[in-house]
Amino acid sequence: MVKKGFKMHIYPGMEAEYERRHNELWPEMAEMIREYGGKNYSIFLDKETDVLFGYIEVEDEEKWAKSADTAINRKWWDFMADIMDTNPDNSPVSVDLYPVFHLD
């Protein structure tokens, strides 16, 4: 299992909307995450900076990378693009974080 940490940024004032959309996550999006090996997925918000911290465990990096090209994932990116920093393809601007400590 590969542990992945990353950060993203939402626009000021979009905290409640971001949370609402994730609380109503489309079932087909959740299925895709699991199908491509994602487990134990959490996203946290730093309310002072509007920075999101994401954590997910994936079975295989290569398999997980392929999830970006699914139709449901592209639809989700388009759905979220109006409330967060995105790249030209509407994927969220995401910065991978370097792991420095873990304790089981």
C-alpha positions as CSV (number, residue, x, y, z in Angstrom):
1,M,0.0,0.0,0.0
2,V,1.4,3.4,-1.0
3,K,0.5,6.3,1.3
4,K,0.0,9.6,-0.6
5,G,-0.2,13.1,0.9
6,F,-1.0,16.2,-1.2
7,K,-2.2,19.7,-0.9
8,M,-4.7,21.8,-3.0
9,H,-6.3,25.2,-2.6
10,I,-9.9,26.3,-2.6
11,Y,-11.1,29.8,-3.3
12,P,-11.9,32.0,-0.2
13,G,-15.5,31.5,0.9
14,M,-15.9,28.1,-0.8
15,E,-15.3,26.0,2.3
16,A,-18.9,25.1,2.9
17,E,-19.6,24.4,-0.8
18,Y,-16.5,22.2,-1.1
19,E,-17.6,20.2,1.9
20,R,-21.2,19.9,0.7
21,R,-20.1,18.6,-2.7
22,H,-17.9,15.9,-1.0
23,N,-20.6,15.0,1.4
24,E,-22.8,14.3,-1.6
25,L,-20.0,12.4,-3.5
26,W,-21.4,10.7,-6.5
27,P,-21.6,6.9,-6.0
28,E,-19.9,6.3,-9.3
29,M,-17.0,8.5,-8.2
30,A,-16.5,6.5,-5.0
31,E,-16.7,3.3,-7.0
32,M,-14.0,4.6,-9.4
33,I,-11.7,5.5,-6.5
34,R,-12.0,2.0,-5.1
35,E,-11.8,0.3,-8.5
36,Y,-8.4,2.1,-9.1
37,G,-7.1,1.0,-5.7
38,G,-7.8,4.0,-3.5
39,K,-8.6,3.4,0.1
40,N,-8.6,5.3,3.4
41,Y,-9.1,8.7,1.6
42,S,-9.4,11.8,3.7
43,I,-9.3,15.6,2.9
44,F,-8.7,18.2,5.6
45,L,-9.1,22.0,5.4
46,D,-6.9,24.7,6.9
47,K,-9.5,27.4,7.3
48,E,-6.8,30.1,7.8
49,T,-5.2,29.5,4.4
50,D,-7.9,27.7,2.4
51,V,-5.4,24.9,1.8
52,L,-6.7,21.4,1.6
53,F,-4.6,18.4,2.8
54,G,-5.4,15.1,1.2
55,Y,-4.4,11.7,2.2
56,I,-5.1,8.4,0.4
57,E,-3.6,5.0,0.3
58,V,-3.4,3.4,-3.1
59,E,-2.6,-0.2,-4.1
60,D,-0.3,0.7,-7.0
61,E,0.9,4.1,-8.2
62,E,0.6,3.2,-11.9
63,K,-3.0,1.9,-11.5
64,W,-4.0,5.0,-9.5
65,A,-2.5,7.3,-12.2
66,K,-4.9,5.8,-14.7
67,S,-7.9,6.9,-12.7
68,A,-7.2,10.5,-13.9
69,D,-8.3,9.5,-17.5
70,T,-11.7,8.1,-16.5
71,A,-14.8,9.9,-17.7
72,I,-16.2,10.1,-14.2
73,N,-13.0,11.7,-12.9
74,R,-13.0,14.3,-15.7
75,K,-16.6,15.1,-15.0
76,W,-15.7,15.5,-11.2
77,W,-12.9,17.9,-12.1
78,D,-15.2,20.0,-14.3
79,F,-17.8,20.0,-11.4
80,M,-15.2,21.3,-8.9
81,A,-13.3,23.7,-11.1
82,D,-15.4,26.7,-10.1
83,I,-14.4,26.6,-6.5
84,M,-10.7,25.7,-6.5
85,D,-7.4,26.3,-8.2
86,T,-7.2,24.2,-11.3
87,N,-4.9,23.4,-14.3
88,P,-6.0,24.1,-17.9
89,D,-7.6,20.6,-18.1
90,N,-9.6,21.4,-14.9
91,S,-7.6,19.0,-12.8
92,P,-6.9,20.5,-9.4
93,V,-3.6,22.1,-8.8
94,S,-2.1,19.5,-6.5
95,V,1.3,19.4,-4.8
96,D,2.5,16.0,-3.6
97,L,3.9,16.1,-0.1
98,Y,7.1,14.3,0.9
99,P,6.6,11.8,3.8
100,V,8.9,12.4,6.7
101,F,7.3,10.3,9.5
102,H,4.9,7.4,10.1
103,L,4.0,5.4,13.2
104,D,1.7,2.4,13.2
